[in-house]
């Protein structure tokens, strides 16, 4: 793995696009790992890009946030392509003949989930009918042996579905805190359901690995995302409560969030359970190293979301209604990254998400291990000499026009102060009639090693197309791009800008 970990040292001035696979076009109501994903990789190649950044790829919960998943290790089953299942003989043309009418502009997660579940159950039934010596069955058996997290996750999901999706803290005690002997009983009770969950994870991993190989063969690297915290309603907390600050029943005693910042005057109360870092230290951060190991199989570069939480984090009492009543507590700091380097080798390909309230200590931790931070152009124009302005950006950083948490650039400009808009026009020497492309040019022309743009900015889309509004509980994560937007003209325009600025 060490060869892979010299990537960041070797790579120079690359650019790419931020888009989650769920946002891709496709006829099944949600972007998936089928033909449109391969078409998007072809678009990246045609437009001269070498980076595809996604959000976390895990199975999402009630609000569909990829930052609140049922597992830190598992994949999102909704990304599984029915077309590819058909190619393998696990679905038929008849199975795919009555596709419901889905919006091509936003994901209806509930409707898509219901439709795809029926298809996946059909594929699973055909899989079980295969001869025992079929190569597919051998592959699944090997996957089950190699994925250390799979047994707990599959059992967790089997129980959860039997309880109508209820939070695990609401289950009966024999399911909520099963002993070893009770787990054996549960395995027999849910034998078929557990195998089904394993089948889904194996299918996801196979399809993702094939897509990643296709991208890598075309000199396109995938940037994955590790949320620093995990959902309280997850197989992680259910199976390993000692990793977290929870009471004897599994309820968190303190939770994660951030104090007031750019996004919210009352801060953000995320509600995730916080880690018991003393216990993690005793295990030499084994759970975390396994998490990175899994992520490095899925992606070439990993962004650590809320990197600053590894230096210090905002601890909020679990009964608080806002994030105001919190305090800063030390994280694992240097020791964490020293173990990471001992485990994986020097210069791991990691991007530090260092936005928000960043102190000198956080910057020192980032710089000590040579991790590139993030610079957001939308943040650059309110202050006179912002650190986000290109002439203040160091080489070892990633420049973004915006991220999934920001408004689109067109939407941002429409609501920005006149002071900021005036500075944009003067700085970029533009009338701002296509301001997102002005931002793309400026981003690509910056000193930053990597330049990445959300896909919405390619199409000059407005605020109605943003991916997420922090602090807003519902209506996020549903954005989809229409198939007809990925044209050769757009690819040519992006290619020209890319080459003009030496990316």
Phi, psi and omega in degrees: 000344184297325179301317179298326186278005170263007182304310184298328179290324184279327190282144181225133170042066176256160178223164181189191187234139174261115174203131178282144181303330179297339182274355182288159176293173178150158187269001184258018173087353181202146174297144180219195188264021181268213191300324182289331176292320177293324177295323178293321175300318177298322177297317177302316180295316181298326183268006175080019182269154180232004182227135171235112179260134177244173168271177177305145189261013187279170179286122189271159180263210191298325181265006174066017181281127176291355175263005176224081188253161178284353179198145174277353186243330187282163177260163180281110181300332181295345177279350179296134182272119174299327179299317180290327174296324177293320179299332180268003178083011180267346169228162181242169174302322180296323179299330184255017186274341183236065180284128178299162175281115178248150175294142176264007181246340177207155182270128168263092189301321182294313181293318178297318180298318179295317181293312183291328178301319179297318179295316183294325177294323177294317180296320179296319179298319179291323178299316181295335180279351180294151176301151183297335180268009178295137181303328180297321179292325177294320179298315179299318180299318178294320178299316181298325179287327187273335184269098187298333185274349195291319182300311180296316181298313183297319177294316179304312182291324178298315178295314182304315180294326179290340180258020178068024178085008182299147175305141185298336178291348178264358181285163172297156187301324183295336176264327184288319181225066185288140171283175179300318180291325177292325177297323178297321177293318179297320179301321178286321182296321184244033186307310183291319181295322178293317178298323178300315179297322177293322177300316180297316181293321176297318180296315177302310183297322178296312182293320179294317181299321178294319178293318179298318179298319178299317179294313181299323178297339180255022178060036176246125181259144180261131176256116178265184188216124175252111172293131184297325181254161179246160177290143175296329178266073184216159175297333180299308183286322179299314185277330185228062182299335181293345177285348191232162176274082179232160179277185186295341177265355179100000179280136181293143176267330174221155184226168185268159175174193175221151177289176179309137182208196181306325187272334188205132181288337178255013184077187179235121177264096183283325177085000179291143174295145179269156183283150167269088187294334177296320178291317179302321179297320179299327181269007184060034176059038185301314181299317179295320180294323175295323178297315177295320179302315178296316182293324180288344171283331183272336185216166181267330180227146182237128171268128174269108179289134182058051179309324186300338179295344176277344174265309172202152186225158182271111183261124185240132175305139188298337181268008180286149179264340175225178180271002184296323186270060181234181178209155177279134180230141182296137171267192183285342174055222188305319186303322180302312183284332174296319176293320178302316180291320177297327182282318189245346181108171183292153173053057177297143182284085184233138172252133180264118174282101188245045180266167179090214183277102184245126181261172176300325180294322178294315179298321180295320178295316178300312186286329180301324182257012173066031183272128175292136175266190184242139176235123184253116184298328180298337180275357194273347196247003176274329182258160184294316185225059186297144175295345181273348177297142184307321183289350175258359182278134174282168176296317187276070176206174176241121179266129178239145167292318175194177179237187179295339180271350180266162167295161170297159182297320177298317178294319179299313183297324182295334183246002180290162177294156179295329176300315180292319181296320178297318180294321176303311183297319180287317182296320184262001179052059188216160171267000176064025178289334171228070192295331180294326177286330172298319178292322178298314179299316181294319178298312182291333179275358182289166178289347189302143178300314180242144174232127185225138181235138171297143186300332180299329181290334175299327187256009180057037184279152185266193187298334180292350181250010180290155185277319186210142171243104182305139181089349178262121189287320187241163175086010180260168169070007188261357185301137171227146175262145180283146184302321187288353180283334181277075185262164175294328178296317178295319178299317180295317180297316179292321178300316182296317178295320180299313182287327179301324183256019169070034178252000000 
